[in-house]
Amino acid sequence: MKQLSLSILFLVLWQTKAACKDIYTPESYYKLDSTVIATELNHPWCISFLSAGEVLVTERSGTIKRVNLKNGQISVISGLPNIKVGGQGGLFDVALHPNFKNNKIIFFSFNGVNNGKWGTELARAKLINDRLSEIRILFKLEPKSTSNHHFGGRILFDAGNNILLTTGDRGDRNRAQKTNDHAGSIIRLNLVGNIPKDNPFFYSETSKKEIITLGHRNIQGIAKNPDTGEIWAHEHGPQGGDELNLIEMGSNYGWPIVTFGVNYGIGTKIGEGTSKEGMKDPVYKWIPSIASSGMVFVTGDHFKKWRNNILLGSLKFNSLVMLELKNKRVLREQLIFKNKFGRIRDVKIGPDGFIYIITDHRKGQLIQLKQAE
C-alpha cells in the first residue's frame, strides 16, 4: 500500500512538473520583418505615438526626440526642466493627454533634484511644434535620496483617465512597505495633479495620499487591458523573482517581506518567504530574472492571433516576450526573438498595428516589426 501511494505521488509530481514546463517554458521564435526607423538614440527609454506618422522617444540622458516614422528624420524637443542623469536615473516616460489632439498637453516623468537629493517626479506641459511650455510639476517623490537605483517612472492612464505613475524602492528595500514614503509604490493623480478622493489613503493623516499600492521593488512596465480596463504591471526582482501582477487599489504586493528572489551573489533568503496572508501573490514570475521592461497589450489588425496578449522586453536576455492570458492567468510564455537586436527597453503597438521597440544602448535604435510575408 505504501509503495502504491509513493507511486501515485510520483505520478502526480511528474504530471505537475510536465504541466508547469508546458506553461512556463518559452517555446518558440517568430519570423518577423524588421525595419530600423532611427539610430544613434542615447539610451532610449520610452515610445509614445503622436500620430500614425510620428512618435516621441525619450532618452534617459535627458532628451525628448520627435521621430518621423516614414523617413527617420529626428527633431529635438526643447524646454525640459533640470534632470538629474546618473546610474538608472534620468528622463523616463512620456505620455499624451487623453485630449492631446485639442490641448497639446503631455506628461513626462524624470529624476528631479531638490536640496542635493533626487527622485522620481511627474510633470505636464504643452508641446507646441518642438518646444515645451507651461511646465507644471505635479508630483515629487518624497523623501528624496542620493541613490541611483530603482526609479520606476512608467506612466499610464487608468479607466477613469487618472494618471498612474510607478516608483521604485530607490535601492532601499524597506521603504516599499512604508505608507508615509512614496518609494516602492504606484501613485495616482487626476489630470491636473490633484489627488482623487477614492485613493485608499486619501483620508489618512499619516500616509502619502497619492499611493494606491505598495510593496513594489521597481516597476518597469504597466499596461491596461483594452477589453476589461484591468491594470497589469511587472517589476524587477533581485536575483530571481521578476513578477507580473494584476494591480488592485489598496493592495500590498509584498516586497521585501515576500519574494521569489534571493540576495545577489550569496543567494540567501529575503524576507519571510514567497507568500503571506494580506499580500498579493504574483500572477506570474520569472526565475531566473529576465529584467523585464516595457509592456503593452496587442491591439489592432496586423497581429490578430496575438490580440490581447502581453508583449514585454527583456533587458537581460535581449528578448521580446509574449504572454498569453486567459481568466487572469498566464497560459503560455513565448519568445518572439532572442539576441537579435539587443536590450529591449520599451515596446508599443502603433496605430498601424505593427510592433515598435527601442533598444537600450548608447546608440539605441527604434525598430518596426511586422509579420513576414
Phi, psi and omega in degrees: 000317179298318180296320179295318180298318178296323179295317178296317179299316179299318181296317180297314179298319180295318179293321178297316179298317180296319180295318179296321179298320180293323183281316194259352183266123174303136193231352183203165175238157184236143178273116181233149170273134181240142176230123177280117182274316183213149178232183178058033175270132187272096183048063178298147189237329187210148173243135175216124187278122172281325182196186177293343185246354184220147174228155166263137175235124174272149172245136182301334181289356171110029182227141167253131180241139173265125185241128174278121186286343181275318184240000178075006181296139185238136169234151184260133178275126180261168173098006179294151176286178177296130182236131177274114181253125179173138182059234178273359186267154178159218174272136185247255191266161170219139182217143180275138173306143179305336178248033185304322183307326183260325186253349176061027181267136172237161174240143177215150179245149185198171178268107183259149185252141175209119178054043174080006176233167187213165179179176187292135177227161179232134181228160170233152181201164172268136177252105178246117187056245181242033180223140174268141175218170179053046181287132175230130175276119183268332186209139174230122177299133177225142356280153177279166180211184178252016178284145176254025183237150164058076181258345189064237172104000179279144181243140175209149172261132179278185185297336178262013181061031165275156182268128171254134177232128178269148173234167173248175182278003178061025178080006179237092193304325185291342179295334185292346179257007182257121180281352175262020183220129182288342186294145176070038185218178166247131182259144179226125179226164171272182191290345177253006175097002176280160182269122178298141183291342178269007169301141188297335182251018186302322184263009179281143177268348185242346184258160173286119188291340180287340186287134172243338172218158178220178179083031179252144178274306180193094182282121182242007176204135178210138184207155180253129175295120186293339181270320187256341186080359179297144178260127177242145179214151172236154182218155179286129167272182173281237177279093189092158171091024166300144188231147165249127184232146169269120189273126177230130183302137178088359184270154177248123185263010160098331184296135359259017182289318175234137181193153173267000178269169178229169180293139182304139173078305186270342175070020182277160185295145174247133175070214189257351182149207183251354181204147178205141179302136180090357179237140185284131172280148176293149174289330184206152180217158177239122173226109006286168178297146176254356186057066185291144180204138182074153183192137179204147169274139181286126177230178177086182187259347186287318179251062186300323182291340181260003188304135180069005166281161180263135169248139175210159180262156172242115176290322185289318186253013176052047190233156164250126189245141174242135176245125177267121184254148170203128179052046176062031180222143176278116179277325187202142172247131181227142175272125174282318171200165178216137177055038180256321185238340184115197183292123182266113183268323181213154178218135179220157170261126181279169175303337178277357181085357179279160176270137175237133179231157169235147181255135186271086178219167175297332173239063184288165184232151167257123189232137174259136180236136175215164182297136179292139180276000000 
